[in-house]
Every structure is written in C-alpha cells, then in structure tokens.
Amino acid sequence: MKQKILIATAVVLSLAAGLAITAVAQGRHGKFGRHGDWMLRHMTKELNLTDAQQTQIKSILQAEKTKIQPLMKQLRDNRQAADSNVSGAFDENQARTFANQQAQIMSNLMVEKQRTRSQIYAVLTPDQRAKAKQLMQERQQRRQQHMQKDSQPQTQGPPS
C-alpha cells in the first residue's frame, strides 16, 4: 500500500517536474520563475502546503532548474546538429549515433525528474501524499479519456 502511494504521488509530482522541463524545453528560460510560481501555487492550493513546505519545494524546483537547463540545451544542440546534417542519403550509423546521444540525455533528464519528485515527496505529510495520489488518479483518468477521444475516427457530417 505504501509503495502504491509513493508511486502515485511520484507520478503527480512528475507532472509538476514535467511542466518545468517543458517550459525550459520551449525556450521559456525567462518565464520559468513565473511557471514555477504557478506550479507551487497550484500545489499549495491542492495539497494545502504550509509556508515551510512552500519554501522547501521552491528551493527544490530552483535547484532542478539549474540541473535541467543544461540538459535541455544539450537536447536542442544535438537535434540541431542532426538536422543540419540531413542529406538525400540515409546514414544509419549517423542516425544511431544521434539516437543514442538523445537517449542518454533523456535518461539524465529522467533521473533528475525522479530526484526532484523524491525530494518533493519527502516534504509532504501522509495526508498530502494521499491527496496527491487522488489527484494523480483523476489526472490519469482524464488523460486516458482524452487519448480515447483522440484515437476515435473523425466523422464528417453529410455533404452540404
């Protein structure tokens, strides 16, 4: 039971970390502070964080930012290098080299996200963890419904 709660909360917190990574990935370096503030406000509202918890989580998110930004730059630089080498001929070795480099960078990003989730989770009380689990389950249900909706064939009305 405890492991399930840990996993569920980790998923919820990964969403928060994922949002931070997405903001950085989209080149919103200057807006990250506002995005991080929004994420912290949302967590504060939903999980009823104390002032001390907010301070701790804000510090965790700021530390994450300094670790994630260089990795996101590596991803962009690697993709740009691969895109600049596109020609009419397919070079499998070159494609595999690019894929392996991207996979290693993504692996490093995932480790940082897990570290951040774990640190945030440690700040939460058992009740907050339970609430986070509930929120994660609700989000997962919405995501599944959205995916099912997107996978259904689009029908057109009768011709006019």
N, C-alpha and C positions, 0 to 999 in steps of 0.2 A: 504494500500500500504506500509506504513512504517513498519507494523508488518511483512509483507511478506519479505521485505528487511532484517529486523532483523533476521528472521528465516533462510533465505537463507545464510546470512553471518555467522550465528551461525553454520550452517552445514559445511561451508567451514573451519571455524576455528576449528570445532570439528575434522575435518580431521587432522589438524595440531596437535591438542592435542592428538588425537588418535595415531598418529605416535610416539609421545613422549612416550605415555603409552606403545605402542607395543615395543619400544626399551627397556624400563625398564623391561617389562614382559619377554623379551627374555634374560634377564640377561646381557644386554649391559650397565651396570652401568658406566663403564669407557668410553664408546663411546658416552654417552648421550650428552656430550658437543658438539662433532662434529655433531651429529644428530640434536641437537637443532640449531647449527650454520647453517646447511644446510637448515633447515626449515625456519629460519629467512632470509637467503639469498634468498630463493625462494619467500617468502612473499614480501621481499624488491623489488625484480625484478618484480613480477607480479602486485603489488599494488603501486609501486613507493613510498616506505616508506621514510620519512625523517630520518635524523640521530637521532633526538629526539624520533621519533616513534620507531626506531630500538632499542634504549636504553630502552625505556619503555617496549617494547614487550620482549626483552631479560630478563629483570628483572621479568616480569610476568612468563615467561617459567621457569626460575630458581626457582621461588617460587613454581610453580606447581610441579617441580621435587621433591622438599623436601616433598611435601604432598603426591605425588603419590607413591614414592618408598616404604614407609611402608605398604601401601595398597596392592601393588603388592607382597610384601613379605608375607603378610597375606594370599593372594590367593594361593601362592605357598605352604606355610606351611600347609594350610588347605587341599589342594589337596594331598600333600604327606602323611598327616595323614590318609586321607580317603583311599588312595592307599595301605598304609601299613596294613590296617585293612580288606583287601579283603580276604574272605574265600569262601568255597564252598556253604555256606548257605547265603541266602539273608535276610538282616535285614532291613525292611522298615523304622523303626524308625531311625536307624543309617543313612540310605540314606537320609531321610528327614532332619535330623539334619545337615548333610553335605550340602545339597542343600540350606537350609535356611541360613547357615553361608556364603556360597558363594554368595547368593543373596544379603545379607546385605553388604558384602564387595563391590560387583559390584555396588550397589546403591550408596555407598560412593564415588566410583570412578567416577560414572556418575555426581554426584553433583560437584566434583572437576573439571571435564571437563567442565561442564556448567559455573562454576565460571570463569575458565580461558578464555573460549570463550567470556564471557561477558566483562571481563576486556580488552581483546584484541580488541574487537569490539568498546569499548569506546575510544580507541586510534585512530581509523580510521576516516578519513573525510567522508562526504557523498558520494563523488565520489569514494573513495576507497571501501566503502561499496557496491556501485553499481557494481563495478568491481568484488568484491568478490562474489557477487550474480551470476554474469555471469559465473565466473569460477566454482562455485558450480554447476550450472545447466549443464555446459559442463561435469563436472566430473560425475554427476548423470547419464547423458545420456550414457557416456562410461561404467559406471558400469552396467547399465541395458542391454546394448548391450553385454557385457561380460557375464552376467548372462544368457541371452537368448542363447548365443553361447554354454555355458557350459551345459545348460539343454537340448539341442538338442541331439538326439541319435547319437552315433558314428556309422558310416557305414564303413564297410571294403570293400576293393576292391575285384575283382574276384580272386578266388584261383589261385595260380601260378602253 
